[in-house]
Amino acid sequence: MSERIQHMVIFCLKHPRGSAEAQQFLQDGRSILSSIPTVQDFRVYDQISPKNDFDYGFAMTFSGQADYDAYNEHPLHTDFVDNRWKVEVERFLEIDFSDYSK
C-alpha cells in the first residue's frame, strides 16, 4: 500500500503582492495544476503569518509516489514550471510530507 504525499510550496512572486498579475498567476496555477489527473485537494493560500516572509502557497495531495511522479512529469506541470514558475516566481520553498503513522 502506498503512502499519501502532501506536496506544498510557499513562494513569492516577482509581481507586487495582490496585483492583477499575481492574482492571474494564482488562478492559472489552480486551473492548470488541479487539472492534472493525479492531483487531489489542490489549494491556494495567502500567507498571513508574520513568522515567515513568503507570500503565497500551493498545496496538493497524491495517493502515493507513482502519482506524485506522474504529476512531476506531466506536460501541463512541466510547461507551467518552464513558462510561468521560472519566469514569475522570485523564490520558493518546497515541502513534501508522507503521513507519519509509525
Phi, psi and omega per residue, in radians:
M1 nan 2.269 -3.120
S2 -1.461 2.690 3.141
E3 -1.617 2.443 3.085
R4 -1.140 2.557 3.118
I5 -2.102 2.251 3.020
Q6 -1.758 2.024 -3.118
H7 -1.867 2.189 -3.139
M8 -2.338 2.544 3.029
V9 -2.435 2.283 3.036
I10 -1.942 2.543 -2.957
F11 -2.761 2.866 2.972
C12 -2.113 2.475 3.121
L13 -1.702 2.790 3.031
K14 -1.268 -0.354 3.106
H15 -1.358 2.635 3.061
P16 -1.032 2.471 3.141
R17 -1.001 2.272 3.114
G18 1.417 -0.011 -3.118
S19 -1.236 2.898 3.087
A20 -1.056 -0.652 3.128
E21 -1.162 -0.710 3.096
A22 -1.127 -0.779 3.131
Q23 -1.086 -0.673 3.114
Q24 -1.137 -0.725 3.104
F25 -1.053 -0.809 -3.134
L26 -1.108 -0.756 3.123
Q27 -1.135 -0.756 3.130
D28 -1.151 -0.707 3.091
G29 -1.018 -0.821 3.115
R30 -1.067 -0.846 -3.077
S31 -1.112 -0.841 -3.058
I32 -1.271 -0.923 -3.021
L33 -1.242 -0.612 3.132
S34 -1.255 -0.252 3.114
S35 -1.444 -0.139 3.096
I36 -1.269 2.219 -2.954
P37 -0.972 -0.557 -3.072
T38 -1.488 -0.113 -3.125
V39 -1.386 2.283 3.070
Q40 -2.127 2.545 2.995
D41 0.885 0.923 3.125
F42 -1.224 2.303 3.137
R43 -2.284 2.592 3.018
V44 -2.061 2.319 -3.073
Y45 -2.154 2.614 3.022
D46 -1.932 2.085 -3.083
Q47 -1.189 2.270 3.129
I48 -2.124 -0.127 -3.090
S49 -1.426 2.379 3.041
P50 -1.366 -0.016 -3.060
K51 -1.428 -0.191 3.014
N52 -2.528 2.921 -3.020
D53 -2.010 0.471 2.970
F54 -1.548 2.681 -3.032
D55 -1.746 -0.638 -2.992
Y56 -2.386 2.921 3.059
G57 -2.591 2.576 2.936
F58 -2.028 2.471 3.052
A59 -2.475 2.564 3.120
M60 -2.749 2.855 -3.119
T61 -2.131 2.576 3.068
F62 -2.214 2.596 -3.124
S63 -1.203 -0.398 -3.141
G64 3.110 -3.081 -3.058
Q65 -1.064 -0.677 -3.137
A66 -1.083 -0.707 3.117
D67 -1.199 -0.657 3.106
Y68 -1.150 -0.746 3.104
D69 -1.108 -0.713 3.113
A70 -1.077 -0.688 3.078
Y71 -1.074 -0.864 -3.101
N72 -1.052 -0.565 -3.106
E73 -1.638 -0.130 -3.071
H74 -1.133 2.397 -3.125
P75 -0.987 -0.613 3.102
L76 -1.141 -0.667 3.126
H77 -1.221 -0.840 -3.099
T78 -1.133 -0.634 3.088
D79 -1.160 -0.741 3.118
F80 -1.089 -0.755 3.133
V81 -1.095 -0.846 -3.069
D82 -1.207 -0.711 -2.985
N83 -1.771 -0.259 3.129
R84 -2.122 -0.987 -3.037
W85 -1.037 -0.934 -3.095
K86 -1.137 -0.411 -3.116
V87 -1.544 -0.695 -2.956
E88 -1.867 -0.278 -3.116
V89 -1.609 2.254 -3.129
E90 -1.424 -0.786 3.121
R91 -2.809 2.768 -3.081
F92 -2.749 2.898 3.031
L93 -2.365 2.183 -3.121
E94 -1.854 2.390 -3.118
I95 -2.353 2.301 3.081
D96 -2.200 2.203 -3.128
F97 -2.111 2.525 2.867
S98 -1.923 2.745 -3.115
D99 -1.059 2.326 3.090
Y100 -1.666 1.825 -3.100
S101 -2.396 0.591 -3.126
K102 -1.655 nan nan
